[in-house]
Amino acid sequence: MTKADIVTEIADKTGIEKADVQTAVEAFMKTIKGSLEGGENVYLRGFGSFIVKKRAQKTGRNILKNTTIVIPAHHIPSFKPAKTFVDGVKKKVTVK
């Protein structure tokens, strides 16, 4: 499902114009992105949490040059689904 599919589905279910839904969806994503870039986690009860995780410094390899490199510590965005979300997916999606 793409962002356009989400906008269409919300517009169909609510009767709101697609342009207004598009604006709301983009504002929602921009707000979450801004919060995470500011180091602030976002919690949506019943859906999940958008969190910032810290990755420790580690040693890696550049296989093309056969050298060892140091990958510095950094932060990455992550999503942790709520238990009810996970349970719903487990019940409704079959293993193929």
N, C-alpha and C positions, 0 to 999 in steps of 0.2 A: 504494500500500500504506500502510495506517495503522498506528499503534502496536498497535491491537487485532489487526490481521492478523498482525503480527510475533509477538505473544504467542501467538496461536493456532497459527501455523506452528511455532514453537519447541516449544510444548507437544506438538504432534502428533509431531514428529520425535524428541523426547527422552523422552516419557512422563512428564515432570514436570508437576505440577498447574499450571493456568493462573494461579492466584493467586501461586504461587511465582515463576513466570516473569515475571509482571507486576511483582512486587517487584524482581526482578533487573534487568529492563529499565529501570525507573524509577530504580533506584540507579545504573546505568550512565550514564544520561543526566544525572543530577544531579551525578555525579562529573566528567564532562566539562565541564558547564556551570560548576561551581565552579572547576575548573582554569583555564578560559579567563577567568573573571571575575577570577581572581588573577593574570592575565598569563602563565600557564604553558601551553605548547603540549602537545598530546596526540598521541603517535605510535603508530599501530597497524600494525605490520609486515604487509604484504600487503593492507591495506585502504586506509589513507590517514592523513592528518594533519589534526587540528583545530588551526588556528593563529589567533593574534591578529594582524591586520594594522593598521598605522597609516595613516590617511588624512591627508594634508597639508591645511593650511588652504587654502581656495579662495574665490573670489568667485562668488556666485550671483545670480539675479534673482528678485524677487517680481513675477511678471507681472500680478497683480491690482492692485498699487499702483504698478507701474512704477518700482520702486526696486532698488538694488543692495544686497545683504546679504553679510556675511562669514560663511562657514561655518567654524567653528573646527576645528582638527585634532582627530581623534578615533580611537578604536580600534574595529574591527569583527571579529566572528568569521568565519572562513572555513574551508572544507574543501578539501583538495587530495588527490585520490585517488591511490593508489599506481599505479605503471606497470602492474603485473600486473592490477589492477582495471580500468584504462582499456583495456588490450589485450583483456581478456575481454569487456567491453561492446562494443567495436568488432567483435569476431568474431561475437557472438551476436545483436546488435540490427541489424536491417536498416533502411535508409533508406527512408522511404515517400514 
